[in-house]
Amino acid sequence: MKNFTDTAISLSKQLYFLKAKFPQGKGLIKKNKLVWYCQLSLDEAYGNYTIKILYDLNSSPKIYVIDPNIYEVTKGIEPPHIYIFNQSKTQLCLYFPSFGEWTSSKFLSDTIVPWASLWLMYFTGWLATGKWYGGGEHPDVDESFIKGKVL
């Protein structure tokens, strides 16, 4: 038997809490899909990034960095912990799905947006050092490419 924490949070409630916690963002629900854009201003050391979240109740949220263009920032070198990487979009890998870190009974505003902020901090560190300090399940990336190519 399910308890109330196993119940999926409605898209309208997800959108309400995203707007409440991140008033600089904008979003809507269209055709049973939540679309959310938000600028994350980390600080001077990490910069500003705009993310896009696409989410429906039948799948995991998809998180993209839309500004700046990560492909251009890295000069086409693929950073760790991404699902899609090309000239037009970068989809972030923020959690290991089978570990249950995120479920539809959790708020995007409490999980996905903060995790995206952390990913961006680790990304900035990776740009500077060639090391990914965020942990995770992806294999290590060859660090030799960093010197002289990305920086």
PyMOL commands that set and color helices and strands:
alter all, ss='L'
color gray80, all
select helices_A, chain A and resi 4-6+11-21+70-73+97-99+112-129+143-145
alter helices_A, ss='H'
color red, helices_A
select strands_A, chain A and resi 26-30+33-43+47-55+62-67+82-85+90-92
alter strands_A, ss='S'
color yellow, strands_A
deselect
rebuild
show_as cartoon
